[in-house]
Amino acid sequence: MATRRQILSGAAASVAGLVSARVFAAESNSTPANNMACETPSQALPSALPDNPPLASKLFPPKYKYGVGGTQLGNIFEVTPDDQAQAMLEAAWAVGTRLFDTAPFYGFGLSERRLGHFLDDKNPEDYVLATKTGRLLKADANPPNPGIWKGDLNFSYQFDFTAAGTRRSVEDSLQRLGVGKIDLVTIHDITEPMLGKDWREQLEIAKKGAMPELTRMREEGIIGGWGMGVNNLETCLEAMDAADPDIMLQATRYNLLDHKEALAKLFPKARANDVALIIGAPLGAGYLAGTERWLYGGDVPAGFADKRARMDKLANKHGTDLRTAALQFTTAPDIVAATIPGARNAEQARANHASMTQAIPAAFWQEMKQQGLIAEDAPTPG
């Protein structure tokens, strides 16, 4: 039987078009997860992972290379009321969105719970569900400062990139979500800003623990594919050297205002390794849609305000808007399988989806390059 790598090497040039075959190749060769030997010598509970889950192999990459990110479901920056979160998801589903990304970290479990509640009555073969590992949650009536997550969260967490911690994280996510499958899993936040100066030690733990464990889970058919979910490039590059990931969820480093380094370093490596990209924070956490906050730290880098104003002026000149241009820009490369902006409410969900279906004149992109607003070698739509 041909290997996953052999199947991919004979396919077409567009990596994004190959993702379904690569990410879900284990689906037809799965074995029951509960036959796995326990890692502890004592009597342990059997695995809570599903046997032969209904993975949505035919839906990835998604139509328009578009999905919904789950940070707003976790009360990022401000509280999102339950009814508003539900309405956002209903609007996204109604316009055809079928890729949903979440994480235990988003609202310390709140995003997963809300998303799972929405998906409860949906056929699991009708959507692609992605979540993350790396943090184990603990009920906590007096949690530490939750930072960017707002509201009464009632949980704290600890980092865990070991094999056992990774498997437990997937089990816990399934319980919070209340669904019978997870299609894609990314190892979350192995970066210096999140872990401090010892972040490389945690990366080495992940190389020996989380990465081989997720590979086993993929080959068992428990998940469809795995990768990294990080805000830097270095972790992605090292993961592709150390293991056999399927995807890289690259947040913050490929957008209209910051993309040159990703084009030079990440994209060639991903192509060489048959790894597809999912782009997180394509709007810079709202900055390219009009907020005055850049990403998650708040401070806007020098020169970005002027650049945004010039881009916005060009967009208006060519009959489009900056949000639409920013979203479509991130899906133009063949290596990109999807972009996943968040949405706070139903109106934003509909607007983001509408942006993916609009035609942007080629002259807009030509003028963006002529004025030096985007890299000359940056792929553009059309």
BAMIKOL-819222 format. One record per residue (C-alpha): x, y, z; residue in three letters. Coordinates in steps of 0.1 Angstrom, whole numbers, padded with zeros to 4 digits, always signed. Layout:
BEGIN
XYZALA;...
***
This chain:
BEGIN
+0000+0000+0000MET;+0013+0034-0009ALA;+0025+0056+0021THR;+0009+0089+0029ARG;+0041+0106+0016ARG;+0040+0087-0017GLN;+0004+0096-0023ILE;+0012+0133-0017LEU;+0043+0133-0039SER;+0024+0123-0069GLY;-0004+0148-0065ALA;-0009+0183-0080ALA;+0013+0213-0072ALA;-0012+0231-0050SER;-0005+0219-0015VAL;-0037+0232-0001ALA;-0056+0210-0026GLY;-0038+0180-0012LEU;-0046+0186+0024VAL;-0076+0163+0025SER;-0056+0133+0014ALA;-0028+0140+0037ARG;-0046+0151+0069VAL;-0072+0124+0068PHE;-0052+0095+0054ALA;-0054+0076+0087ALA;-0092+0076+0085GLU;-0093+0044+0064SER;-0066+0026+0084ASN;-0078+0033+0119SER;-0076+0008+0148THR;-0096+0010+0181PRO;-0080+0036+0204ALA;-0090+0016+0235ASN;-0065-0012+0226ASN;-0037+0012+0235MET;-0016+0000+0264ALA;-0019+0022+0295CYS;+0012+0043+0303GLU;+0008+0037+0341THR;+0016+0003+0356PRO;-0013+0005+0381SER;-0049-0002+0372GLN;-0060+0027+0351ALA;-0092+0037+0335LEU;-0095+0028+0299PRO;-0090+0055+0273SER;-0118+0080+0268ALA;-0109+0086+0232LEU;-0134+0076+0205PRO;-0131+0045+0183ASP;-0133+0052+0145ASN;-0147+0088+0149PRO;-0166+0103+0119PRO;-0138+0126+0106LEU;-0149+0151+0079ALA;-0122+0142+0054SER;-0140+0157+0024LYS;-0145+0191+0039LEU;-0108+0202+0043PHE;-0096+0225+0029PRO;-0130+0242+0032PRO;-0148+0262+0006LYS;-0133+0297+0001TYR;-0104+0285+0023LYS;-0124+0300+0052TYR;-0133+0291+0088GLY;-0142+0307+0121VAL;-0117+0312+0150GLY;-0130+0307+0185GLY;-0113+0334+0206THR;-0144+0356+0208GLN;-0163+0326+0220LEU;-0139+0326+0250GLY;-0145+0363+0259ASN;-0112+0377+0245ILE;-0109+0414+0254PHE;-0145+0416+0265GLU;-0174+0394+0275VAL;-0194+0379+0247THR;-0229+0371+0260PRO;-0241+0335+0255ASP;-0270+0345+0231ASP;-0246+0366+0211GLN;-0221+0338+0208ALA;-0248+0314+0197GLN;-0261+0339+0171ALA;-0226+0343+0157MET;-0223+0306+0152LEU;-0257+0303+0137GLU;-0249+0330+0112ALA;-0216+0314+0103ALA;-0233+0281+0097TRP;-0261+0296+0077ALA;-0237+0311+0052VAL;-0219+0278+0048GLY;-0190+0280+0072THR;-0179+0245+0082ARG;-0145+0249+0097LEU;-0144+0258+0134PHE;-0113+0263+0155ASP;-0111+0265+0193THR;-0088+0258+0222ALA;-0088+0250+0259PRO;-0070+0283+0265PHE;-0098+0304+0249TYR;-0117+0315+0280GLY;-0103+0285+0300PHE;-0127+0261+0283GLY;-0155+0285+0276LEU;-0149+0286+0239SER;-0150+0248+0236GLU;-0182+0245+0257ARG;-0200+0271+0236ARG;-0189+0256+0203LEU;-0198+0221+0214GLY;-0232+0232+0225HIS;-0238+0247+0190PHE;-0225+0216+0172LEU;-0246+0192+0194ASP;-0273+0187+0169ASP;-0251+0188+0138LYS;-0239+0157+0118ASN;-0202+0154+0127PRO;-0194+0146+0090GLU;-0208+0180+0081ASP;-0180+0201+0098TYR;-0143+0202+0105VAL;-0135+0207+0142LEU;-0100+0219+0153ALA;-0088+0224+0189THR;-0054+0225+0207LYS;-0033+0208+0233THR;-0006+0220+0257GLY;-0027+0232+0286ARG;-0046+0211+0312LEU;-0075+0229+0329LEU;-0083+0227+0366LYS;-0115+0239+0383ALA;-0106+0270+0404ASP;-0130+0292+0423ALA;-0102+0318+0426ASN;-0082+0316+0394PRO;-0052+0338+0388PRO;-0054+0369+0366ASN;-0068+0356+0333PRO;-0053+0384+0312GLY;-0071+0389+0280ILE;-0100+0366+0289TRP;-0129+0383+0306LYS;-0158+0372+0328GLY;-0161+0346+0355ASP;-0140+0317+0341LEU;-0136+0295+0372ASN;-0106+0276+0359PHE;-0068+0278+0360SER;-0044+0258+0339TYR;-0010+0242+0337GLN;+0012+0236+0307PHE;+0018+0200+0297ASP;+0035+0189+0265PHE;+0041+0153+0275THR;+0025+0123+0257ALA;+0002+0116+0287ALA;-0007+0152+0290GLY;-0015+0155+0253THR;-0038+0124+0254ARG;-0056+0137+0284ARG;-0060+0171+0268SER;-0077+0156+0238VAL;-0099+0135+0261GLU;-0108+0166+0282ASP;-0116+0186+0250SER;-0140+0159+0238LEU;-0157+0160+0272GLN;-0160+0199+0271ARG;-0172+0199+0235LEU;-0196+0170+0240GLY;-0190+0157+0205VAL;-0177+0124+0191GLY;-0147+0136+0171LYS;-0119+0161+0167ILE;-0106+0165+0132ASP;-0074+0186+0137LEU;-0052+0191+0168VAL;-0025+0217+0172THR;+0001+0220+0200ILE;-0005+0254+0214HIS;+0018+0283+0223ASP;+0053+0269+0226ILE;+0068+0303+0224THR;+0089+0325+0246GLU;+0062+0351+0253PRO;+0040+0323+0267MET;+0065+0301+0284LEU;+0094+0324+0292GLY;+0131+0318+0288LYS;+0127+0281+0292ASP;+0104+0277+0262TRP;+0129+0256+0243ARG;+0129+0230+0271GLU;+0092+0227+0266GLN;+0097+0224+0229LEU;+0120+0194+0235GLU;+0094+0178+0258ILE;+0069+0182+0230ALA;+0093+0166+0205LYS;+0095+0135+0227LYS;+0060+0136+0240GLY;+0032+0155+0223ALA;+0044+0152+0187MET;+0048+0114+0186PRO;+0017+0110+0206GLU;-0004+0129+0182LEU;+0012+0110+0153THR;+0001+0078+0170ARG;-0034+0092+0174MET;-0035+0102+0137ARG;-0024+0067+0126GLU;-0050+0051+0149GLU;-0077+0073+0132GLY;-0085+0091+0165ILE;-0078+0125+0149ILE;-0074+0135+0113GLY;-0042+0154+0115GLY;-0020+0175+0138TRP;+0005+0204+0139GLY;+0015+0234+0158MET;-0006+0264+0168GLY;+0018+0292+0175VAL;+0025+0329+0170ASN;+0062+0325+0159ASN;+0080+0309+0130LEU;+0108+0292+0148GLU;+0086+0266+0165THR;+0069+0257+0132CYS;+0103+0252+0115LEU;+0117+0230+0143GLU;+0085+0209+0144ALA;+0088+0201+0107MET;+0124+0190+0113ASP;+0116+0169+0143ALA;+0083+0152+0133ALA;+0057+0147+0106ASP;+0030+0173+0111PRO;+0001+0178+0087ASP;-0007+0215+0094ILE;+0007+0247+0109MET;-0017+0271+0124LEU;+0003+0302+0121GLN;-0012+0331+0139ALA;+0000+0367+0137THR;+0029+0363+0112ARG;+0011+0362+0079TYR;-0011+0393+0072ASN;-0011+0424+0051LEU;+0012+0443+0075LEU;+0036+0415+0085ASP;+0044+0387+0060HIS;+0078+0390+0045LYS;+0096+0366+0070GLU;+0069+0340+0067ALA;+0072+0341+0029LEU;+0110+0337+0031ALA;+0112+0310+0058LYS;+0080+0293+0066LEU;+0064+0288+0032PHE;+0093+0271+0015PRO;+0098+0247+0044LYS;+0061+0239+0045ALA;+0060+0231+0008ARG;+0091+0209+0011ALA;+0074+0190+0039ASN;+0039+0188+0024ASP;+0025+0208+0053VAL;-0006+0230+0049ALA;-0010+0263+0066LEU;-0040+0277+0085ILE;-0037+0314+0091ILE;-0049+0327+0125GLY;-0055+0364+0133ALA;-0056+0374+0096PRO;-0070+0408+0107LEU;-0044+0414+0133GLY;-0069+0407+0160ALA;-0092+0434+0145GLY;-0067+0461+0136TYR;-0072+0456+0098LEU;-0109+0458+0104ALA;-0107+0491+0122GLY;-0098+0486+0159THR;-0069+0505+0174GLU;-0054+0474+0190ARG;-0027+0453+0172TRP;-0028+0416+0179LEU;-0029+0407+0216TYR;-0005+0431+0233GLY;-0023+0463+0224GLY;+0006+0484+0211ASP;+0006+0492+0174VAL;+0041+0489+0158PRO;+0056+0521+0144ALA;+0045+0528+0108GLY;+0015+0505+0109PHE;-0010+0532+0113ALA;+0002+0551+0082ASP;+0004+0519+0062LYS;-0031+0509+0072ARG;-0044+0543+0062ALA;-0027+0541+0028ARG;-0041+0506+0022MET;-0075+0516+0032ASP;-0074+0545+0008LYS;-0064+0522-0020LEU;-0091+0497-0012ALA;-0117+0524-0014ASN;-0103+0536-0047LYS;-0107+0502-0062HIS;-0142+0495-0048GLY;-0134+0472-0020THR;-0126+0474+0017ASP;-0095+0467+0038LEU;-0111+0438+0058ARG;-0119+0420+0025THR;-0085+0426+0011ALA;-0068+0414+0043ALA;-0088+0382+0045LEU;-0083+0373+0008GLN;-0046+0381+0010PHE;-0040+0354+0035THR;-0057+0327+0014THR;-0039+0335-0019ALA;-0009+0313-0014PRO;-0013+0277-0026ASP;+0002+0264+0007ILE;-0027+0280+0027VAL;-0057+0257+0034ALA;-0077+0282+0053ALA;-0079+0315+0071THR;-0098+0317+0104ILE;-0108+0352+0116PRO;-0128+0354+0148GLY;-0162+0371+0150ALA;-0179+0387+0180ARG;-0214+0386+0167ASN;-0236+0375+0138ALA;-0230+0406+0117GLU;-0192+0401+0118GLN;-0196+0365+0109ALA;-0217+0374+0079ARG;-0193+0402+0069ALA;-0162+0380+0071ASN;-0179+0353+0049HIS;-0191+0379+0024ALA;-0155+0392+0021SER;-0144+0358+0009MET;-0168+0358-0020THR;-0161+0393-0034GLN;-0140+0400-0064ALA;-0110+0424-0059ILE;-0096+0441-0090PRO;-0062+0430-0100ALA;-0052+0466-0102ALA;-0056+0470-0065PHE;-0029+0444-0058TRP;-0007+0458-0085GLN;-0009+0492-0069GLU;-0003+0478-0034MET;+0030+0463-0047LYS;+0039+0494-0067GLN;+0036+0515-0035GLN;+0056+0490-0015GLY;+0027+0482+0008LEU;+0031+0444+0003ILE;+0060+0423-0007ALA;+0067+0421-0044GLU;+0067+0382-0042ASP;+0036+0380-0021ALA;+0009+0358-0037PRO;-0024+0377-0044THR;-0059+0366-0052PRO;-0070+0360-0088GLY;
***
